[in-house]
């Protein structure tokens, strides 16, 4: 038999040497799972959302099926809606938004996820890039915030006779979702995800976390982001489990939600864990609670230790990108205490775990070879959960899939756990998060890690700024615990970790580090803030190697 000459794109969409034609799940779309649950467990709870009055409203699988079909019928009557035509949604964490996600898929349309808090110009540019003529707005979003949007009707008010008939209305290979990557321009990096990739991600989550019918999962991350939608909504739906979707994170109310809902798993980001380490008052988690899953931003070992000491629960760090349809790796739940301590609690850099079902994860050298354990390279992925493309950007797509892998732009290493013999991945930095100071490369991620390990610092981040003589300089911003002066400790920690030429030239004290809703540092915004502070200084002032400036947000 003559071997098939696969393109880089084709090789990136193989798994263990086999092409995607070999399906990994009998449920090739999330909708097919909803149809199944509506038939066999119609009264089982699917989605619980708190109301403004503090009550709980729960949708069963049967109700989610029926109401999403009503909403899909209404959509089909909209002039701008036809199968294959993109619809945009600016969702919030409520039942109406979740039903809209399901309804758009039932109508046979790809869905563009918009952030309702984004500037109007950015939303318009994203909608144009995705070809979306219709933008939907849930009732919880004020009309003045999205004047271009059509309000979602109350599905209970829609005529049941006009609902779309039961059954999934989408092809697994079709586009399901469009997401803009964090910090990208609107049209430059619009990620296209297929229905099948979403279904495989859901299957991988079910297997990795042992999700069962009736399991409870607490989510509070915004569903316009890939983690909030795929893990805490679509993944839970596919497993037949029960999700409480909080409208957001409130550090004072969150422990009461955990106590009241009694989840087995809670989905969080590191900034939420930092707050919980200070606000949690119980000496142990509620009965039945297993662990927190943290992703979207690097987790510091001291944060995981503080959460363990305060709540008694483990934190499992996960990792993935919008381009890999949510999770690529996560620490296994069944690690021994020795392995858990070695890989997370006592590690200099906590591990992001092992590859989830359906995708391969490798650390590759610049030559495209697999790095040896402990050797740094780029973290790359391929498999069933990898994106289809960057919408309308063939060059960026080709670059991302060079060599038959999706290139994450994250640096990392693999370590072999002596207890299990399995390879675990550690993220060591970001290829682009590098400053060139006097010709020397300085990792901003490494600076961030050193600072975040300082006990009396709540948060820290660094940026690279232009410098007249050095090319670039590194400047750090820190957020101390109120009432403390942690800058001397920060200075000492940096002195131990870096040569003098590679240390931040300044440390500034801020009230908060600007981050996305999922916890990623907004380095451009931070750089602008630091530059603005620098411009307020007297002209001609020469900064010392490390200086501090206090400011208020």
N, C-alpha and C positions, 0 to 999 in steps of 0.2 A: 504494500500500500504506500502510495506517495505521501510523504508528510505534508501537512497543510502549513502554508506560510502565514503565520498569524501576525497581525499588526500589533504595535505596542498597546493599542486600545483593547484589542481582543485578548491579549495575554493578561492585561490588568483585570479582565472580567473572566478569569478562570479561578478554580478552587481546587487545590491539591492536584493540579495538572489536568483537570476536567473542565470543559466549557460550561457555560451557564444553562445550556439546553437540558442538563440533568438537574431537575428541580430538587431543592432541599426540603420542601414542605408541601404537603398536599393542599395547603391553603395558600395559593399564590397571591392573594390580595387580602388586606385587612378586612375589606367588606365581606369577603366570603366567610371569614370567621364570625363577623357580626350576624350574618344570615343564619349561620349554624347555631350560635348561642340563642338567637331569637326563637329558633324552632325548639331547642331542647331544654332551655332554661330561661324562658321568657321573663319569669318573675324574679330572677336573681339580680341583685344590685350591681350596677355598673359604675355609675358616677354620682358622687355626693359633692355638693357645693354649699358653702355657708351663705346665708343671706345677710343683708346689712343689719337686720334685726337680731342676728345671732342664731337663727334657726338653721336647720339642715334640710336641704331638698335633695332627694335621691331619685335618679332615673334608673329604671330596670333595663335589662337588655332588650326586652320586648318593646318598651317605650322608646328607647334610643333608635331601634329599627323603624318603628312606625312613624315617629316624628321626623326622622331624617328623610324618610320617603315622602312625607307631606311637603317638607321644605324643598326637596328635589323637584317635586311636581311644580311648585311655585316658581322655582328657578327656570325650569324648562319653558315657562310661559313668558319669561323676560326676553325682549327682542335681542339683547346682546349675547344671549346664552345659547350655545349649540354644542353638541359633542365635539370635543377636541379643542374648543375655544377656552382660553385661560380666564378664570375668574379670580379676583383678588379679594382678600379678607384681612381686615385689621382686627384681630381677635383680642379678647381679654380672657382671663381665667374664669369662665362661666359656662353654664350648660348650653346657652344659645350658641356660643362660639364653637363648642365641640360638635353640636348638631350640624352647624354650618359646614364644618370640615367634612363630615360624613356625607352631607347632602350634595356638596359640589362633586365629590367622587361618584356618587350615585347618578348624578346628571351627566357623567362621562366627561367632565372638564378637569384639566389641571388646575391646581390652586396655588396662587402666589400668596405667601404669608408676608404681610406688612406689619411694621411696628407702628401702632397708633400714635406713638410719641415722636416719631421721626418728623423732620421738617416736610412740609407739603411738597416741596420741589423734589426731594429724594423719593417720596412715594410715587410721584408722577413719573419720574425717570424709571423707576423699577417697573411700574405698570406698563410703560411703553416698551421696555426691553422684553418683558414677558408676553406682550401682545394682549394685555388684559383691558377690555373695554368697560368692565363692570367691577366696581369696588363695593364690598358689603361692609356694613357697620352694625355691630351688635348694639342693643339699646343702652348698655352700660357706658358706651363711648359718647360723649356729648356731640351733637350735630355740628357745632362750631369747630370742633377739633378735626372733623373729616367732612367738610362741606361737599366734597365731590362724591361721597358715598351714598349708596342706597341703604336705608335702614332694614335690618332683618325683621320680618314679621314674627309675631308669636306663633310658633308652629301649632299650638293647640287651637288657634283661631282659624287655621286653614282647613279647607274642605277635604275630608278624608277620602272622598270619592275621586279627587284629582291627584292623589298621591301616586308616585311611581309604583309599579307592582314589585313584589318581593324579588330578590335575586340581585347579585352583584352586576353592576353595569360598567365594568371597566376591564380592559385587557391588561394582564400583568406587566407587559412590556411598555405600556403607555406611560407618558409623563403623569405623575401624581402630584408632585409638589415642587415649587420653586422657592428657594431661600436665598437671600443675599448673605454673603459671608461677612463676618464681623469686620467693621472698619473699611470695607471695600466701597468703591464707587458703585452707584446704582446698577449700571449695566455691565460693569467690568467683570464681576464675579457673581453671576446669578446661577446658583447650582440647581440642576435638573435632577430630580429623584424619581425613580419609577415605582409603580405600585408593588412590583415584585421585590425590589430592594427594601421597601418598608416592611413587607411581610417577612423577609428573611431576618431583618433586624429584630422584629418582634419575636420570631422563633428563637433567635440567639439569646435574647433577654430571658425568655421563658426557661430555656435550658440552663443558663448560667445561674440564675437566681432561684431555680426550682419553683417558679411561679405556678400556682395551682388555682383551680376554680375556688372562689371564695376568699383567697388571700386579699389582705388589705394593704394598700400602698398610699402613702401621703406625699402629695406633690404640691409645690408652691412656686416652681419656676415658671416664667411666662411662656405660654404655649406658642407664641409667635417665633420662639427659638426652637432649634432642632431638638435639643434635649427635652424641653418641656413637652413638646408634642409627641415625639417618638417613644420616649420612655414612659412618662406618666399618663399618657392617654392611649396611643395606639398599641404600645406593648402590653399594657394592662388589659385593654379590650381583647386583643388576640388570645391572651391567656385565660379569659373568662373570669378575671379577678375583679376587685372592687377598688376604685381609686377615689380618694378625697382630694379634690382640687381646690386648694386655698387660693384666694384672690392675690396673694402675695405673701411676703414674709414679714411678720410682726414679732419682734423678739420677745415681747411680753405675752402675746396670745399663743404663740407657737407651741410652747410646752403644754398648754391646756388642750390644744388640738390633738397632740400626740396622746394625751391622757384620755380624751373623750373618744377619739376614733380608734385608738389601739391598733395602729398599723403594724405589719410585720417588717416593712421596709419604708424608709423615707428618703426621697430624692432631694439633694441639697447641693450647694456650692460652698467653697471654703469660707467665704465671708459670712455665710449663715452659721457655719460651725463655730467661727470665732465669736459670734454673738451668743450662741447657745452656751458656750463655755463660761460665759459670764452671767447668763440669766436663768439657767436650769437650776431648779431647786430640789428636785428629787434625788435621793442617793442612788437610785437605780432606775432603769427604764421600765415602762409598764409591762405587764405580763404579755408575752407573745412577741415583743419587739426584738428583732434580730440585729439590724444594723442600718447605718446611714450609707447611701451611695453618693459620693462626691465627685463632681466632674466640672468641666468648663474652664477651670483655672488650676494652677499647681497647688497642691495641698502640702502644707508644712508639717513636718513630723510633730513639732510641738503643739500644733492645733489638734492633731489626732490624739496625742497624749492627753491634752487638756479635756477633750470630749470624753475620752475613755475614763479619766479620773472623775469627771463631774457626773456623767450619765451612766457609766458602766457598759456602754455599747461600743461596738467596733465601728470604724469607718472604713469602707472599701473604696479605694480610689479607682475611678474609671477614666477612660480617655477615648476620644473620637472627634471627628470633625464633621462639619456640615457635608463635606464631600464624601464622607464614608457613612452617611445616613445614620448618624448617631454613634453608637459605641463600637470601637474596634477591640478594646481590651478592658478588662476589669480584674481586680484582685479576686481570686476565688473565695467564696464564702466559707469553705471547709478547711481553710488553712489551720495548721496546728498553732498553738500559742507561740511556740518558738519561731516558726516561720513568719507568723504575723509580726512579731516584734522585730525580727531581722529585716523584713522587707518593708515595714512601714514605721512602726513606733520608734525604733532605734536607728533608722537609716539616715544617712546624710541627706539623701534625696529619696523620698518614698516611691516605691514602684507603682506603675500603673497597671500591673498585672499581666495576664496572659491573653492570647487572642481568643475572641469569642467565636462560636460556631459560625461557619459560612464565610469567614475571611481569614486570610493569612497576613501576618505582620512580621516584617523583617527589618533589621538594621543593616543598611547597605553602605558600602564604602563609595567614594567618588567614582570608582571604576565600575560600580554596579554589582560588586560581589558582596556576599554576606559577610558582615564583620565578625571577627572572632569574639567570644564572650569577653566583655570588658573593654572592647575596642569601640570607640565612638564612631558613629555614622549617622545617616539620615533614616528616620523611621518611615517606612513605606508600607503600603497595604495593597492587596488585591483580593477580589472575591465577589460574592453575590451582593454585598451591600454597598459597593462602590457606586458613586454617582454615574449618571449617564453622560453628562457633559457640563461645561459652562455654556449657558444659553447664549447663542449668537457670538461666541468668542472661540473660534477654532484654534487660534494660536495659543491661547491660555490652556485649552483642553489638551493640545498636543504636548505642550511643555509639562503639564501635570502628569501625563501618562508616559513620559519618556522611559524607555527600557522595559515597558510592560508592567510597571507598578505605578500606583498613585503616590506621588511625592508629597509628604506632609509639610516639608520645610522645618520640621522639628528634628533636633539632634537627640541621640540617645545611645544607650548601650543595652546589651542583654547580660543578665547575670543568671547563673544556674543555682537554683535553690537546692542545698544539700539534702534536705528531707525528701523532696519529691523528685529531684532530678530534672525538673521542668525549667525552661527558660522564662525569665520574667523581664519585662522591659522597664527601663528607667529613662525618663526624659531629662536630658542634661542642658538643653538650651534651644534656642530658636536661631535658624540660620541667619535670618534678617535682623535679629535683635543683637547685633554686634556693633560696637563702637570702635572706630580706628583712632586711637590716641597716640599721636607721634609715631605712627606706623605700627603700633602694637594693637592686636585685636583684644577687645575686652567684652566679655559676655554680659549683657545687661541682666539676663536671667540669673547668672551666678551672683551678681551684685545683689539682686532682689532676694535670692535665697539666703545669703549671709545676713542681710538686714532683718529679714522676717524671722530669723532664728533668735534674734535678740529678745530676751524675756519681756522687757517692758515696752516693746513696740507692738501696737495693734496691727499696723500695716506699713508697707514700704514698697517703693518702686523707684526705678531709675530711668533716665533718658539720656540720649546722646544729643548734644547741642554743638553747633558750629563753633570752632575756635580759630582765631586769627593765625596762631602760630602752630598749634598742634593738629589742626585738621578738625578734630572733634574733642570734646571733653565730656566726661560722665558727671551728671549731677543727680543726686539722690534726694528723694522726699520721704519723710517718715511721719507716722501718726503715733505719738506716744500714748500710753495709758494716761488718762487724765490725772493731773497732779504730780506727774513724774517727769524727770529730765533724763531721757534715755540716750540722748545724743552722745555723751562720753562713752557709753557702752557700745554704741553703733560705731563710733570712731575706732575704738579698740578692736572690735570684731573685723572691721575692714582692714585695719593694719595687720592683723594676723593672717588674713586671707589673700591680700593682694600686695604686689610691689607698689612702692610709692607712686610710680608713674601711671599705674593702672587704677588707682583708687579714685572715687568721686572727688571732684575738686571742691564741691560744696554739699552740705546737707541742709535741707530746708525743712522746717516743721510746718506741717499742714494739718487742717482739721480732718481731711479725708483724701484718699487717693481716688481720682476719677476712674470708675470702672463701668463696664457694661452691666446690664441686668443679670448676666450669667457670671459675673465676677472677673472678666478679663480686663487687664489694665488698658485704659485709653491713653496710650503713650503720647499721641499727638496733642490731646487736650492737656495732659500733664506738662508736656514741653511748653505749650503756650502759656500755661499758668506760671511756670517757673520763669519763662522769659519775661512775662509781665512784671513779676516781682523784681527781677534783675534791673528792669528799666526804671524802677522807682528809686534805685540807689543814686547817690551823689555821683556826678560825672567824675571820672578819673580815679574812682575807688579801685584798688587792686585787691581782689579777694585772697584770703589766706587759703592754704591747701584744703582746709575743711572749715566752713563757716556755717552758722545757723541763722535763719531768718524766720521770725514768727509772723504768721498771718492768720486771718480769719476768712472762712469761706464766704 
